[in-house]
Amino acid sequence: MGINDPSDASANLQIGPTDAGMVRIYVAADGGIEVPMDFEPEEAEEIAEEIRAAAQSVRAGARKKPR
């Protein structure tokens, strides 16, 4: 499965600081799947920048499409 493949899967996403000074992205999906991912603050900021850039790209593409 890739970024552009449609999916009916659902998951819950939580993001927050840990007691150890890390930023945790926690994903819980159907079937009892839990994926905790810890990042240094600098890494978390890089991820946030990538998300912002992707959102900006989508917005720019939406403006170019005829309505």
N, C-alpha and C positions, 0 to 999 in steps of 0.2 A: 504494500500500500504506500502510495506517495502523497505528497501535499495536495495534488489536484484530484485525487480519487475520492468520489463521494462515499460516505459512510453513515450508517445508522447507529453507530456506537455512541454511547454517551459517557461522560465522566464528570466528576467534580474537581474543581481546581481551587487550591488555597495557596496563598503566597504570604509569607511573613518572616519576621526575624526569629532566630533560634537563640536559646540561652548560651550557645557557644559562639555567638557573634557572626553567624552565617545567615544568608538569606535562603529560606527553603521554599521551593516550589513543590507542592504535594498534590499528586494526582491520584484519585480513587475512582476506579471503573467497575462496571458490572463484573460479577464473578469473583469478587474479593480481591481484585488486583489493586495494589497500592504501590505507588512509585514516589518515594521521597527523594528529592534532588537538592543537595546543598551547594551553595555557591558563595565564594568570597564576595564582599560588597562590590568590588570592581567588576567582577564577572557578571553580577546581577545587573549592574548599570549598562554593560555592553548588551545584555539580552534585552533590556528595556529599550535601548536605542534601536536594536534590530526590529522589535515589535513596532515602534513608532515609525520607522522607515517603511515597513511593510504596509502599515495603515495609510501612510501618506501616498505610497505608490498606488494602492487601491483607489483612494480618493481621486488621484490625478487621472487614473484610467477611467473612472466613472464619469468624470467631467468631459472626457473626450468622446464618449459614446453618444450617438444621436438618440434622442428620446422619442 
